[in-house]
């Protein structure tokens, strides 16, 4: 799952490149638009109730087509991408010094995580540290900022 960051960067690079006329087939263009639409929906999902079937219906395609497009263009399944986005959102919240007053279980619950043990394992594999270590680092950064402001 670590290669998600590289794949997302590659996609951004592809999107930034101007396509010459006739470079992509109609199907490729349709798949690319579907992928961008799905990625936007995943990233902007705030209620964490997005499922693969809902995502496919947004693009008016079958689940199989959605999976094919993700695997073909990103090297990931939609589920793997959704997990990576969720992990990153939690990581950002745990790292943000202004939000370190929330409990980890409350933060991950806000993102629809049910199995905390599995989430913690995936988080550690993805970021190389546990959620509590990230939170501890965020609190330490907050304390350091407070100390430096008080000494001024």
Buried (B, 14 or more C-beta within 10 A) or exposed (E): EEEBEEBBEBBEEEEEEEEEEEEEEEEBEBBBEBBBBBBEBBEEBEEBEBEBEEBBEBBEBEBEBBBBBBEEBBBBBBEBBBBBBBBBBBBEBBBEBEBBEBEBEEBBBBBEBEEBEEBBEBBEEBBEBBBEBBBBBBBEBBEEEEEEEEEE
